[in-house]
Amino acid sequence: MKSSYKSLIFWILSFIFMLAFAIYQRTTGPTYPVSGKIQINSQTIKYSLPRTHGGEGGEWVKLNIQDKTITGTIKLKRFKSKDEWKTLDLIREGDVLKAELPHQQPAGKVIYQIALKGNDGKSNMLSAEPVIIRFKGEVPLYALIPHIVFIFGAMWFSTRTGLEAIFKGPNTYVLAMWTTIFFFLSGLILGPIVQKFAFNAYWTGWPFGHDLTDNKTLGALIMWLIALWRTKKNPESRGWVIAAAIVLITIFLIPHSVLGSEIDYTQKP
């Protein structure tokens, strides 16, 4: 197979691999809505319970329920607090039952659970466990979009570089350099900017905190810097590049925002 065709195939495979990880990151982790459906009064009710809110104001939980005999309640309190549970009736507006989760400062969380009642008077919980929603500041698109583009661009280049190293291609060092550049820009430049908008802090990983997203970014970048250095000294040191690509794959398997910034209200007045 000609090298140009093989390179094109590697780029396509790497892009498909990157898309798979993008979908995985989008649909996992503690910020993806809790969704499902439940049967009440012979009506199937679909729901999507939010777990993240950006910007001002509270977050409205809305359920499209045409059957007006169905009512509901929500119990809620601040997460990691000594608050007592508060139970409120859901508000009906036409075909919608809704409730507002009170606004919190960035990194503040609210834990809540919704129950619906039909004609039989039975209380039906929408989620087996209470849902936790985290509030954050609004991140402008001019900061968020470049961060997303560069972080998944780094994943694309990382996979492509790993394939180049495995099959002993001639462009391992150049591709490793571009991977490192993309990852540096996304993780250590654009990432902290996004986090500043969202949680009013540029960096909450080591040595200042335990934010897993920051820590895994730092670890992967260090690994790619080592791989780049070793490959520049010796183009045959492909093992470091393969290891760096595996490390990046591994950290992408960790759902986004796990062990992220949060306020412990028990430590506040």
Buried (B, 14 or more C-beta within 10 A) or exposed (E): EEEEEBBEEBBEEBBEBBEEBBEBBEEBBBBBBBEEEBEBBEEEBEBBBBBBBBEEEBBEBBBEBEBEEBBBBBBBBBBBBEBEEEEEEBBBEEEBBBBBBEBBEBBBBBBBBBBBBBEEEEEBEBBEEBBBBBBBBEBEEEBBEBBBBBBBBBBBBBBBBBBBBBEEBEBBBEBBBBBBBBBBBBBBEBBBBBBBBBBEBBBBBEEEBEBBBBBBBBBBBEBBBBBBEBBEEEEEBBEBBBBBBEBBBEBBEBBBBBBBBBBEBEEEE
